[in-house]
């Protein structure tokens, strides 16, 4: 009743092809699982890094926002605030008279005063 040839009855080249196809399928599945595993590890590592290096700005550290920080700055006489930026432990202020003031964030002390060339 069963007309299908038994594995022992198959020619040698057909047995070889059957083994080869099985080995290639196993290799392809293993490669796919490896790629998926690497992607999962990479994305979970990026998530941990971004959580570890979460925003360190004024709002994240519980420090006053830029408006409160600007109001509390002790600027040199005649300096009118144009823009302000916070970088690590520095407060960088650009004044209306084209000066760049670098202040210490914790003490408010002036670290550097740079005169900028006005735009032509």
N, C-alpha and C positions, 0 to 999 in steps of 0.2 A: 503494500500500500504506500509506503513512503518511498518516493522516487528520488528524493534529494540525496546526493552523494554524501557519504560519511567523511569526516575530516581526514581519515587515513587514506581514503580513496582519491583525494584531490591531488592534482599534479603538484610537483615541488614548487614551481613558480607561483602558483595560486596560493599555496601555504605561505610562501615568502611574502607575497603582497599583503596577505591578511595580517601577518605579524607586523609588517612595516606600517600599515595603516593604523593598527592599534597603538603602536609605539608613538607615531606622530600625533595621534589624538591625545594620548596621555601627556606628551610634551607640551602640546598647545594648551591643554587645560591647566597644567602646572604653571606655564608662563602667564596665563591670564590671571590666575590666583596670585602670583607674585606681583604683577602690576597693580592689581586692586589693593593688595596689602601695602605696597609702597605708597600708593596714593593716600590711603587711610592714615598711615604713619606720618606722612609729610603734612597733611592738612591738620592732624591733631597736634603736631609739633608747632605749626604756625599759630594755632589757636592758643596754645600754652604760652608762646612767646608774646603774642599780642596782649594776652591777659597779664603777663608779667610786666610788660612795658606799657601798661595802660597809660592814658594821658597823665602827664605830670605837670600840666599847666596849673595856673592859680586855682581854678575851680575844682580840679581833681584833688588838690592837696588841701582843700579847705581854706585856702588863702583868699583874700579879697579878689574880686574880679578886676578887670582892667580899669573900669571907671573909678572904683574905690582906690586902686593903686595909683592912678593918675592924680586923684585929688590929694593923696597923701605924699606926693613927691615934693622934695625940697629943691626946686630948680634954681639955678643961678639967677641973679637979678636981670631983668629984661628978657628972659627966655620965656616964650609963649609956646605951649605944647602944640605940635602939629600931628604927631603920631607916636605910638608907644608899642613896644614889643617886649616880651619876656622870653629869655633864652637861658635855661638852666638857672644859675644864680645871678644872672645879669638882667637889668632893665635897660633897654635901649630906647632912647627918646630922640626924636627928630623935632627940632624947634622951627618956628616960623622964620627965624633969621638964618636958616641953612646951617645949623650946627647939629652935630651928632653927639649926644651925651650918653656915656656908658656909666651906669650907676650900679652899685652893689645892691642886690635885691634885699638882703637882710639888714644891712646897716644904712642904706641910702646914700653912702659916700660916693662921691664922684670919682670914678676910676680913670676916665679919659674924656677929653673934650676935643672933638675933631671939627674943624671948619670945612664945610662942603662947598664946592664951586656951585654957584647958582646956575640953574638951567639957562641956556642961551636962547 
